[in-house]
Amino acid sequence: MLNQVSVFAENNKGALRKMTSVLADANINIYTMLANDSAEFGIIRLIVTDPELAASELRKAGYQCHLDRVVAVEMGDTPGCLDKILDHLCQANVAVDYLYISYNRQSGTPVAIFKSREMETETFLRGKGYQLLDTF
């Protein structure tokens, strides 16, 4: 599993830039970033080089944030690969709270990153032969 930084930010001009500046000033590299919005605020999910430091620096800058444990599964770059992963999870009655796609920078392989509350998800996927990432 990976630690993901989840940040709550106001929906206004320059909000993302301010956040990325905090991370850049702390010499933290962003591997993945997903920004979702609602009417009043956004949720930004980040996989970074040092999640604990990132969360600390963002809190110092006034952001509300926390660390989440997420699963990162390498998948093929062909149609149906994500569907197969989700089918296996569905058959095991595993709920997926959210999901986004990134890639493994070393191999170039697509990676499905998702949040699940089921503690056995990682063990189940390894048992099915999937390659899971502990680092990016």
N, C-alpha and C positions, 0 to 999 in steps of 0.2 A: 504494500500500500504506500501511497504517497501522501505527504502533507500538502494541502492546498490552502492558500490564504484566501478567505472570503472577506471582501471589504464592502461596507455600505457607504455610498457617496451620494451627495446631492446631485440632482439633475440640473446642472448649469454649465455655462461655457467655461472651458478650461479645467473642469474637474478631473478628467482623466490625465491631462497634462501635469497637473499639480501632483497627482499620485505617482505618475511615472518619474517625475523629477525627484521625489523623495527616495524612490528605489534606486535611481541612477546615482544620486549623491551618496548612497550607502554601498555602491558598487555591487548591486544585486541585479543579476541577469534574469529577464523574464523569458521563460520557455513557452508558456501558454497563457493566454488571456481571453476570458469570455466576459463580455459586459452585457447585462440585461437591464432593462429599465422598467419602471412603473411611472405613475404620474408624478411622484414627488422625489423618488430616489432611485439609484441604481445599485445593483449587486455586481461586483466585479470579482471573478474567480481567477486566481493566479497560481500557476506552478512556477516556482522561482528557485534560484540557486540556494538560498538560505531562508526557508519559510519563517523560522523563529525570529531571525533578525528583521525580516521584512515586516512581520506583524508588529514587532516592537517599534520600529522606525515609523510605521504608519500610525500607530497609536500616539506616539510623541507628536506627530503632525496633526492630531485631532481626529483621525478616522476611527470609526468603530470597525473592528475586524476580529476574526477568530480563525483558528486552524481547523480544517476538516480533513478526515482521512478519506481518500478516494482510491478507487481501483483503476489501474491503467493496464489495458489489455492490448497487446500487439495483435493486429489483424491483417489479413491479406488486402491487397489493393485491387480487388475484383468485385463485381456486383454480387451481393448476397452475403458477404462476409459479416457485416454488422448484423444482418438479419439472423444469421446462424448463432451468433453470440447471444442475441436477445432471445432467440428461441430456446436455447439451453437454459438461460436464466428464468424464462417463463415456465418451462417444464419443472424447474426446481422451486417454483413459487417465490422467486426473488424479486422484490420490488426495486425499481430503479427510480430514484428521486429526480435526477437530472443526468444528462449525458452530453458530452461534446467530443469532437474529434481533433486530434493533433497528430504529430508524427514523431518518430524516434529520430533524432538528429544524426545519430551515428549510422543507423541502418537505412534510413529513409522510409521505414515501414510506418503505415498509419497506426495510430493508437486511439482506442476508445477510452475515454476517461469518464468514469461515472461514480455517482454517490449512491450507496445502498446502506440501509440500516442493518441488513442481515450480516452478522459477524462471520458466517461460514462461506460467504460469497467467494472470497479469494481461494480458499481451499477447494471449493467446488470447481472453480474454473481451472485451477492447476490440474485437478483430477481429470478434467476433460481434455487436457493437453495444451491448454493455452499458455502462452508466454506472458507473464505479468512483469511489470517494471516496478522496481523499488526506488529508482533514481531516473532522472532525465538527462 
